[in-house]
Amino acid sequence: MENIELKLLEELNKLQRFALKTPIDSKNFWRDWQSLYTTVRFSQIAVKSLLEGDNLSQEEVKHLKRKLHLLREIENYLKELREVALQVKGYSIFSPEGSEEGNDDLDDLLF
């Protein structure tokens, strides 16, 4: 059991670089959010690019697919933070669960 706890701690430490620590109501939140979101999106693009290559072993493909899944989870976390921050500012974005419709308007509002 101690081994799994150690592994969990290691995973949490790796994820800390994606934690947005800037308070939602501070002036720097959107700058920090955008920077972190850009890092995650570019990382996803890089992983997808590598997956399209022909020179990968099965082990490398599995690793990259796990990495891509993790990056998508981090992206969801950042989007949840965005929604909370918008609600704090008085904006409310209503869209069906899992739908990406309406995000273009939101992106125009934020950027």
C-alpha positions in Angstrom: 0.0 0.0 0.0 2.9 2.3 0.7 4.1 1.9 -2.8 0.8 3.1 -4.4 0.7 6.1 -2.0 4.2 7.1 -3.1 3.2 6.8 -6.8 0.1 8.9 -6.1 2.3 11.5 -4.5 4.6 11.5 -7.5 1.7 12.0 -9.9 0.3 14.8 -7.8 3.7 16.5 -7.8 3.8 16.2 -11.6 0.3 17.8 -12.0 1.2 20.8 -9.7 2.7 22.6 -12.7 -0.8 22.8 -14.2 -2.5 24.1 -11.0 -3.6 27.7 -11.5 -2.9 29.3 -8.2 -3.9 32.9 -9.1 -7.2 33.8 -7.3 -10.1 34.0 -9.6 -11.0 37.6 -8.7 -7.4 38.9 -9.2 -6.2 41.0 -12.1 -3.7 38.4 -13.2 -6.1 35.5 -13.4 -6.9 35.7 -17.1 -3.3 36.2 -18.0 -2.2 33.2 -16.0 -5.2 31.2 -17.2 -4.5 31.9 -20.9 -0.8 31.1 -20.5 -1.5 27.7 -18.8 -4.3 26.9 -21.3 -2.0 27.7 -24.2 0.7 25.4 -22.7 -1.8 22.6 -22.4 -3.2 23.0 -25.9 0.2 23.2 -27.5 1.2 20.1 -25.6 -1.9 18.3 -27.0 -0.9 19.4 -30.5 2.7 18.2 -30.0 1.4 14.8 -28.8 -1.0 14.4 -31.7 1.8 15.3 -34.1 4.0 12.6 -32.6 1.2 10.1 -32.7 0.9 10.7 -36.5 4.5 9.7 -36.9 5.5 6.3 -38.1 8.5 5.6 -36.0 6.9 4.9 -32.7 6.9 1.6 -30.7 3.6 0.2 -29.3 4.9 1.3 -25.8 5.5 4.8 -27.0 2.1 5.0 -28.6 0.4 3.8 -25.4 2.4 6.4 -23.4 1.5 9.2 -25.7 -2.2 8.2 -25.6 -2.2 8.3 -21.8 -0.4 11.7 -22.0 -3.1 13.0 -24.4 -5.9 11.8 -22.1 -4.2 13.5 -19.1 -3.9 16.7 -21.1 -7.6 16.6 -21.9 -8.4 16.2 -18.3 -6.2 19.2 -17.4 -8.0 21.1 -20.2 -11.3 20.3 -18.7 -10.1 21.5 -15.3 -9.0 24.8 -16.9 -12.4 25.2 -18.6 -14.2 24.6 -15.3 -12.1 27.3 -13.7 -13.0 29.6 -16.6 -16.7 29.0 -16.1 -16.4 29.7 -12.3 -14.4 32.9 -13.0 -17.0 34.1 -15.5 -19.8 33.4 -13.0 -17.9 35.4 -10.4 -17.8 38.3 -12.9 -21.5 37.9 -13.5 -21.3 36.1 -16.8 -23.1 32.8 -17.3 -22.5 30.6 -20.3 -25.3 28.1 -20.8 -24.5 25.3 -23.3 -25.5 21.6 -23.4 -23.1 19.3 -21.5 -20.2 18.3 -23.9 -21.3 20.8 -26.5 -18.6 23.1 -27.9 -21.2 25.4 -29.5 -21.0 28.9 -28.2 -17.4 28.7 -27.3 -16.4 30.9 -30.2 -18.4 33.8 -28.6 -16.8 33.0 -25.3 -13.3 33.1 -26.8 -14.1 36.4 -28.4 -15.2 37.8 -25.1 -12.0 36.6 -23.2 -9.3 37.2 -25.8 
